[in-house]
Amino acid sequence: MLLSHHENVGETHDIKIGNRCFENVVQFRYLGTTITNQNLIQEEIKRRLNSGNACYHSVQNLLSSHLLSKNIKIRIYESIILPVILYGCETWCPTLRMIESRRMRWAPHVTRIGEKRNSYRILVGEPEGKGPLGRQRPRWEDSIKLNLREVRCDGIDWIDRIGNSEGLL
């Protein structure tokens, strides 16, 4: 499989190494994970969720049983269902949407820990070094403000709002 931004990426050319010829494919399965030439993970995530759903239905009678404690049910979930869902997730390429959602989820925690901690200093601090010509290098705080603007929540002082425990959104 060729991963390329070249204009001929849709064409299929076999790869020859020595006297062996390898077929160029759009996707293939490796260790139970589907890998595509566009590095798309949506279909793999759907497949993993479907597998986890099937796994849940196979142990649903245990999870709905009144004979088992809540702690045992949690351990069943963590040891049987969750590994099926998360198998191979280390190889998934993070998307911009995933990065934005994680940034927005961590922002309240970092804001509440206080100004003396390094993670807070990174949040509001100015980046060092030279940035691109014509504009300042963005801070983490600037990225959060941009994400808030995209969901039409700009104009709020989100750091003060979090400090008052009102939440971000």
Order of alpha helices (4+ residues) and beta strands (2+ residues): beta-beta-beta-beta-alpha-alpha-alpha-alpha-alpha-alpha-alpha-alpha
